[in-house]
Amino acid sequence: MTFSLDHVVFFGRTWDECLGMYALDEEDLAGRTILDCPGGPDGLVAGGLLRGLDITAIDPQYGDGPELLESRGRTEIASSMKSWQDDPEVAFEPDVAADFERKKIEALEQFLEAFRQVPERFIAGALPALPLEDNAFDLVLSGHLLFLYACLEEGGMMEHDAFDLDFHLAATHELVRVGSEVRIFPTYTTNGPPRRQPYVEPVMDAMREAGHAVELIPARWVQGDMDAFNDVLVIRRAD
Ligand SMILES: C[S@@+](CC[C@H](N)C(=O)[O-])C[C@H]1O[C@@H](n2cnc3c(N)ncnc32)[C@H](O)[C@@H]1O
């Protein structure tokens, strides 16, 4: 049996997990305008505002109110954990699974508090066409959508092909349009043997052709035991 999803799940990582997955330290963020795209229910805006950062998130689901997002977030965590743990090929050890679930709830609760207190920091919008000005941000962080939600045949988690290579190319150009530096995580596959997700290289080629600088650098955060090809794609826009 192959683990798969029919939609993009509404769950997110904590502040510390996000910094690790993007290979960033707090000092790297000070003084920069930051966009979290998609933010989902992660802890980046909450953690960033606590530290005095200028940070905003965007996600197609932010048009829904906090009550709906809270119940969706809690349901998504419970049902995703169940389907994940029911699949012997991807199931975590029980203690790893419990930690995974606890962190998802922690991130959701951090997100909900910030979403209720500073709703203007959460914008409704979807890739590949964000309702944002060119070059609006210094740094754009994009986690757990691109590459991960490619279809199963391409090593992703989706049962269908809504996020094909054309989507990835358009979405990455869009992220670079709004931010001068873009970081995308993960770049590995979750289906089949561990390898680089097949869209990563064509996306890197397209970015290079557009004149941007690209590199893969090791992430510092490991999800479960997925430590192979655990790199973040960094794109720096040509000015
Ligand atoms: C798993 S969450 C990722 C949250 C966070 N970045 C993290 O890494 O923990 C994925 C999010 O992608 C959002 N999403 C789905 N389709 C999208 C699209 N076309 N453009 C932008 N975000 C999208 C979903 O609403 C969901 O909240």
The ligand as a Gaussian input file, in Angstrom:
#p B3LYP/6-31G(d) Opt

LIG

0 1
 C        0.936000      21.282000       4.897000
 S        0.511000      22.994000       4.884000
 C        2.120000      23.718000       5.047000
 C        2.221000      24.715000       6.159000
 C        3.633000      25.201000       6.483000
 N        4.259000      25.899000       5.404000
 C        4.536000      24.099000       6.956000
 O        5.511000      23.765000       6.294000
 O        4.263000      23.554000       8.023000
 C        0.138000      23.213000       3.173000
 C       -0.742000      24.404000       2.878000
 O       -0.768000      24.620000       1.464000
 C       -1.968000      25.296000       1.204000
 N       -2.249000      25.286000      -0.251000
 C       -2.987000      24.404000      -0.959000
 N       -3.009000      24.769000      -2.268000
 C       -2.288000      25.904000      -2.371000
 C       -1.958000      26.789000      -3.451000
 N       -2.378000      26.557000      -4.705000
 N       -1.224000      27.875000      -3.177000
 C       -0.775000      28.113000      -1.925000
 N       -1.059000      27.330000      -0.874000
 C       -1.798000      26.234000      -1.088000
 C       -2.989000      24.598000       2.053000
 O       -4.112000      25.407000       2.290000
 C       -2.191000      24.248000       3.318000
 O       -2.477000      25.126000       4.360000

